[in-house]
């Protein structure tokens, strides 16, 4: 998974934001529920104390102390509810005090007496970090008797409810976040699916198929606007490329005629008797430049036709290794003139679909280039193999090499690593550009590895045919 993709980042931000919101919501629910439960407990204790005063202590002069005690035990059942109850007279004598609760959360003897005031709240710390909430109030009977009533309860039940809530949140929140993250990922994938389609089609568009367009969803959203803008941009690029190609083709074609006339006149002038040696050298130099300019024009015209796809008709399957071997054998004479060893190793039956003439030109240009820039006594190795469904051609030499800063530019038109030396060797700066155009035209690619004074290796990759097309099926 690409962690830098927009889909991943949006999904991560969505899941992270949702996790933070759910945690904040869980914390809010926890705090709110704790406050509600404590308020309800406070209200219950206050109501309990008030009921004891109004229902029992108000009639104590008639019913007696024993009746009040029995009624408290029967109706409020402190031992059953684990509540704390204490009724104290004005002379500090205790009328009633609840016993030790069954859960042992507090000791009634350790609860201090209430202050004599209308009402008060206090919290008593109990073992195991528990709390005892105590409500105290002063009650005045009809005969003027005063009583202090204390009603208390531990926070055991509140803690149990809150603990259950925490467990539920700990189980549910990760599941919710996981489901939300998965749903967010699917949502982002569906939302960005048009972008993936646009990117996929845009990668396939080159100068040879600028007529293709990215799909337009018709939804009226920003993605449709992006698709429309890209299509309009490609229309403008297509028009520009057509203008450039037409100009290059027309200019090359128009220059060929005057160059041919110029070369003819210079050749006639060379045959004129009585020319001085200096004039003959000047005319010869001009004739060489005219011929060089003619080669440049022809190569430019050839590249223009290649890029326009005009020279890719009539493709046939053929043995690429056999064609390479034959070409290398024909060029051994050029290598032997410089005492250069030219070797070939190839896999027989290596078939590709293409134009043998054009692909032979690739081999010729690469080998010729290697011969030019390899010193006397050097060696050149040409290999043709198959790997991963590709026909591989490698031309490696022990020549002067290419500086690292020049490698990204060697396939550019008119680029020369050493302009003066290339000019002396008859180079036009278009040979490698033509090789790349031919490889690209047939669905292949070319790369180079080199270092100054360490030799150079050119590697060509072309799609292969599955088997010999001439064999019967």
Secondary structure, DSSP 8 states (H G I E B T S, - for coil): --TTSHHHHHHHHHHHHHHHHHHHHHHHHHHHHHHHHHHHHHHHHHHHHHHIIIIIGGGHHHH-HHHHHHHIIIII-HHHHT-EEEEEETTS-EEEE----TT----GGGS----SSSEEEEEEEEGGGEEEEEEEEEEE-TTS-EEEEEEEEESHHHHHHHHHHHHHHHHHHHHHHHHHHHHHHHHHHHHHHHHHHHHHHHHH--TT-TT-------S-SHHHHHHHHHHHHHHHHHHHHHHHHHHHHHHHHHHHHHHHHHHHHHHHHHT-TT--HHHHHHHHHHHHHHHHHHHHHHHHHHHHHHHHTTT--S-EEEEHHHHHHHHHHHTHHHHHHTT-EEEEEE-SS-EEEE-HHHHHHHHHHHHHHHHHTS-TT-EEEEEEEEETTEEEEEEEE-SS---HHHHTTTTSTT--SSHHHHHHTT--S-HHHHHHHHHHHTT-EEEEEE-TTS-EEEEEEEEB-SS-TTS--
